[in-house]
Amino acid sequence: MTSRQLDHVSALDGHCDRAWHVAWRCDGKLLASCSGDRTVRLWAVESTTGGWTCAGILEDAQGRTIRACEWSPDGRYLASVSFDATTVIWEKRGSSYEVVASLEGHESEVKSVAWSPSGSYIATCSRDKSVWIWEADADTDFECLSVLHGHTQDVKFVAWHPTEDLLVSTSYDDTIRVWAENEDDWYCKETLNGHKATVWGVAFNSDGTEMASVSDDNDVIIWHYDPNSKEVNEDGSSKQWKPMSTLSGYHERTIFSVDWTKQGDYLVTGAGDNAIRVFQRNHLSSSFDLVIEQKQAHASDINCVRWSSQQWQQDDHGKKSLLLASGGDDALVHIWKFSLP
């Protein structure tokens, strides 16, 4: 361990059921969280006290657990997905947020939502084993562009590549699938088989050359992306993603969430052992070293960890820090401050 620190900033208490997901708006000034209580809460720093407070509650739009929420890249919209099989798009109008679209089509619980970096697409995935791609345009009512089939079980998570229109999905079938567009149709470009159990999530580094995945097998796999690779998989597809290293033995239970800092090489994980861990790239070994282990960060499973979308902050002494949010089964959202020595 090093002198890097993870200090607790605030416990955000308001949800009355597990906090499933947290998402920072692009400016880092607003944090959204969603819960089994069927609400999305918005959290912000109160200007007079400097403390975190609930700035709004989005409710009465979805009838069951809200499993995930994500801001559009420009911060204009917030998408929330629910076990009631809907995806709701919220927009701020005046002083409050209003529903501008409700997307229906999935046959079962929707588990994850992601906006493409260009803001052109929204992806959703479901227990119905499908991934849907929607046109992110209010003028066309967020029309469905494609329904992707390939996973053989519940699809847990979707994420877009940061620089290309590539979509990644993870599943209870233990695989990661990479999807790409070809002449207005989407197809599975590659299936990644590295985990031995359900894959719960992925995160990309800032330029998309690497991806971290986390699983029920308690491992973190770091994948390297080579779009010019000449190697092929057994199914004849181009082998563009290769496992580079595996972080094993750090987590005692399922790893549910992973995130990568936009600047600098720090990974954070949240797991079923109630702990948050931060890893730093080791340039000598091409792997990652554990630098923070925050045990009992929550009183139960940690479902989501997300670095702030703001830049690293620097204090008067030149010390750099970045905020981190986490949400857990204890219904709490925590704000943490990660500091470099």
KADA-V795521 format. One line per field, one symbol per residue. phi: phi as a letter, one per 20 degrees, with the letter a starting at -180 (. if undefined). psi: psi as a letter, one per 40 degrees, with the letter a starting at -180 (. if undefined). burial: # if it has 16 or more other C-alpha atoms within 10 Angstrom, else .. A space follows every 10 residues. Layout:
BEGIN
phi->???
psi->???
burial->???
END
This chain:
BEGIN
phi->.defccdfda dedafdbgee bcbefgemec ddccbfemcd ddcbeffeem efbfdrcdbm dcecgeebbb efgemfdcdc ccfemdcddd cfcmececfd acecrfebge dbbbefgfne ccdcbbffmd ddddfebffd llffeadddr fdbgeebcbe ffccedddcc bfemdddddc eblmcdbeea dddcedbgee acbdffemec bdccbfemdd dddddcfdfe fcefenffee dcfebcedne debgeebbbc ffcndcdccc cfemddcddd fdffdmccdf dbceflfceb geebcbffff fgecefenee bbecdccbff medddccede f
psi->iaeiihihdi hhhdieiihd iihhideeeh hiiiieefih ihiihhddde ihiheihhie dheahhdiih iideedihhh iieeeihhhi ihhbeihihe ihhidieahh diihhideed ihiiiieeei hihihghdde ffihdihhid ieihhdiiii ieeighhhii ieeeihihii ihfeiiihdi hhgdieahhd iiiiideeei hhiiieeeih hhihhgeehe iiideeihge hhhdihhied heihhdiiih idhighiiih ieeeihihii hhedefaiih ehhgifdiea hhdhhhiiei ihihadeehi ihihiiiiee eihihihhii .
burial->....##.... .#..#.#### ######.#.# ########## ####...... .###..###. ##.####### ###.#.#### ########## #.....###. .##..#.### #######... ########## ######.... .###.###.. #.######## ##...##### ########## .....##### ##.##.#### ######..## ########## #####..... .......### ###.###... #.######## ##...##### ########## #......### ###...##.# ########## .#........ ########## ########## .
END
